[in-house]
């Protein structure tokens, strides 16, 4: 899904509800290489359901992460996502891209449930060399207020937004780079975040559907405290996989995985209805919630589909000093979005 030109170094900034992550990738060699990395947790409830409740605190955290990474150039690639972003594959009369740009707003009115005066639109023709009277187009619409809020936050943090991307595309980019052999057929890229989970269904490299589920690692922590009597620190240790006794966690995770599985099944059923019966072939987990011990196994058992944890450094090189400074085996799943953003070359 690369839409932009080339630059030697790109900084991807992922502003999640639980953590801020910054990854810097150097594109000047034969393969992309991670040269800088920094993360920082956010104070609880600084961002709630994607809404920034404390812009000053979040901007301060972003500045701290940027300083920690030693980022000299202040250009970053960031993203927006959530319910205020619509991604949809549509059919249009075949035409040149310049002509499509003239009529895309009218076409979007048929598919986007927002006031068209308040949205920013973009699109990509998926079969530019195709034949026939119709062409497939990937339509993206985001509320302008959402983008303006993100731009304002970056400005407050002293950063320049080189590109504002979409969360789902960033995840797609990171996966495509690291797992080029897994792009055939229908797959689910499932990013389990702090508060929400993004389910991206991709057919042979083309995004078909993006859904957001109100499920995240925060809910697991709170349930462990409420139902199992753990302290906040004990729940955090277990969810991060650092606790010593995971036997009690297995049944707990299996119960919670059912909720996530239902959301994935509904998304797959919707795609099957739209495409005439495409079957989901494999599920790839990422995000902080993917690190929960037993989550991938429990979800795979529940769905009866091969499920594994995806890593953004499967094929992306990492500078030795970065590997020495950070526990990448632990951090990797939650860096998927940031690495995907850093794959953009504005």
C-alpha positions, 0 to 999 in steps of 0.5 A: 500500500505504499503511496509515497516517494522515497526518503532515506530516513523515516520516523514512524510515531504510533500514539496509542492509548497505552503507549507512545512508540517511535521507530526510525527506519533507514531506507538507504541500504538494500534492506530497511533497517531500524536505527532508533527506537523509543517507547513510553507508557501514557498515564491512564486515561490520557487517551480514552477510546481514541479521544485525547483527554489531556493534550498537554500530557500526551504532547509531553510524553511524545516529546520525551519519546522523541528526545529518548530516541535522539531524533534530530529531524522532527519530521514524523509519519503518524496515523489516525484511526477508529470509528471516524475513519472509513475504509471501503473497497468500491466499484467505479466506472473505469477512468484515469486517476485524474478524472477519478479525483474529480468525481470521487467525492460524489462516489463517496457520498454513496458509501460514507455515512459522514457529512461530506463537507467535514471529511478528508478523502483519498483513494487508490485504484486497485486495478489500474491496468484492468479491463472492462467498464468497472474498476476497483477502488479503495476509498478512504474517508476521515473526519477532518476534525480527527486529522486536525486534532492529530496535527495540533497534537504533533505541533504541540510536541514540536513535530512536523507531520510528513504524512498522516496515514491510517492505522490499518494501512500502517499495520498492512505495510509492516506485515507486507514487508515482513511476511511477503509469502503470507499475502495469498488468500484471505487473512486477518491482521488483528492488532490488540491494543490497550483499549481496542482491537483493530481487525483488518481483513486482507485478500491477496494483499488488498484490504477488504474490511476494517473493524474495531472491537471494544477489547484490549489488554486494559480489560484483561488487567482490570478483570484479573484484578476484579476477578482474581484479586490481583494487584495492579502490578501483579496483573501487569506482570501476568499480562506482559508475560513476566509472571512466573505462574501462567497456569491460572492465566490460561483458562482466564485468557481462553474465556476472554479470547471468545469475545475477540473471536466473535468479533473476528468471525463477524468481520469474516462473515461480512466479507464472505457475504460481500465476496461470495464466500471467501474463507478466512485462512489465517490470523496474525496477532500484533499489538500489546495484547498479542504478548499475553501468554496463551492468547494466540493459542486460545484464539486459534483454538476458538476459531479453529484457524491457524493463529500466530503472533506477527513480528515487525522485525521478521525481515526488517534489520535492526542496528546492534545498538538498538537490539542491545538497548531494548528487549525486542523479543518482548516489545516486537508485537507492539511495534508493528504499527510504528514500523509500518508507519516508518515504512512510508517514505514521504 
